Amino acid sequence: MTLKERITEDMKNAMRAGEKDRLGVIRMLTSAIKQREVDERIVLDDAQVLAVIEKLVKMRRESVVQFEAGGRPELAAKESAEIVLLQAYLPAQLSDEELDGLIRAAIAQTGAASVKDMGKVMAIVKGEAAGRADMSAVSGRIKALLGG
């Protein structure tokens, strides 16, 4: 079963169970997937669907920060709940040790010596950690390991 099929099945199950919050998030996800398919005139595969989900999670994380800064904890809580529902479709997250191992291997593979070589390292790590790590946190770790 593809990821899109799983999302569709989950939407049907949420409708049957009367889970309004979950249904709303899944419909929003389905809408984002269809929008990208229409815009690019393609049918998304699982990797591209994961990219859409990651983008939605990232947007919600940014919203949580903004809502908390603006003194709106109820909206921050709503966004956090949506993040949890969306993350159910992402693969298991990498542990800190696994992530550091990937970064060290990429540094060794590229021969990176300074922050100037960060792009090369990031390209390799991004390919291997897609959907399994927050790329902004990965970027910070790479910069720290390269002495930036």
SVG drawing of the C-alpha trace seen along z (x, -y; Angstrom):
<svg xmlns="http://www.w3.org/2000/svg" viewBox="-19 -38 59 40">
<polyline fill="none" stroke="black" stroke-width="0.4" points="0.0,0.0 1.4,-3.4 1.5,-6.3 -1.3,-8.1 -3.5,-5.0 -2.8,-4.7 -3.7,-8.4 -7.0,-7.8 -7.8,-4.7 -7.1,-6.7 -9.4,-9.4 -12.2,-6.9 -11.6,-5.4 -11.6,-8.8 -14.9,-9.6 -16.5,-6.3 -15.2,-6.8 -16.3,-10.5 -12.8,-11.8 -13.3,-15.4 -9.9,-16.7 -8.0,-13.8 -10.3,-14.0 -9.6,-17.7 -5.8,-17.2 -6.0,-14.3 -8.2,-16.3 -5.7,-19.2 -2.9,-16.8 -4.8,-15.3 -5.5,-18.8 -1.8,-19.7 -0.8,-16.6 -3.4,-17.1 -2.4,-20.8 1.2,-19.9 0.1,-17.2 -2.0,-19.8 0.6,-22.5 3.4,-20.2 1.1,-18.0 2.6,-14.8 1.5,-12.0 3.5,-12.1 5.4,-9.0 6.0,-8.1 9.2,-10.2 7.4,-13.3 4.4,-12.7 6.9,-12.6 8.3,-15.9 4.8,-17.4 4.2,-16.0 7.6,-17.4 6.8,-20.8 3.4,-20.8 5.1,-19.7 7.7,-22.4 5.0,-25.1 3.2,-24.0 6.4,-24.0 7.0,-27.6 3.4,-28.5 3.7,-27.0 6.7,-29.3 4.8,-32.3 1.6,-31.5 3.6,-31.0 5.5,-34.2 2.1,-36.0 0.6,-34.6 -1.9,-32.2 -1.3,-28.9 -4.6,-27.4 -3.6,-27.9 -0.1,-26.6 -1.7,-23.4 -3.9,-22.9 -0.8,-23.2 1.1,-20.8 -1.7,-18.2 -1.7,-18.5 2.1,-17.9 1.5,-14.7 -1.1,-13.5 1.1,-14.3 4.2,-12.7 2.3,-9.3 3.0,-9.2 6.7,-10.0 9.3,-7.2 10.8,-6.7 13.0,-9.6 16.8,-9.1 18.4,-9.1 21.0,-11.7 23.7,-9.0 22.5,-7.7 22.3,-11.3 25.8,-12.1 27.1,-8.9 25.5,-9.9 27.0,-13.4 30.5,-12.1 30.4,-9.6 29.3,-12.4 32.1,-14.6 34.6,-11.8 33.2,-11.0 33.4,-14.6 36.6,-15.5 34.9,-18.5 37.3,-20.6 35.4,-23.8 31.9,-25.4 32.5,-26.3 32.1,-22.6 28.8,-22.4 26.7,-22.2 28.4,-19.0 27.9,-17.4 24.3,-18.6 23.5,-17.1 24.6,-13.7 22.9,-13.7 19.7,-15.1 19.4,-12.2 19.9,-9.6 17.9,-11.4 15.0,-12.7 11.8,-12.4 13.7,-11.0 15.2,-14.2 14.5,-17.9 16.8,-19.4 17.3,-22.7 18.6,-20.8 20.8,-18.7 22.2,-21.9 23.1,-23.1 24.8,-19.9 26.8,-19.9 27.9,-23.5 29.0,-22.5 31.0,-19.5 32.7,-21.5 33.8,-24.1 31.4,-26.9"/>
</svg>
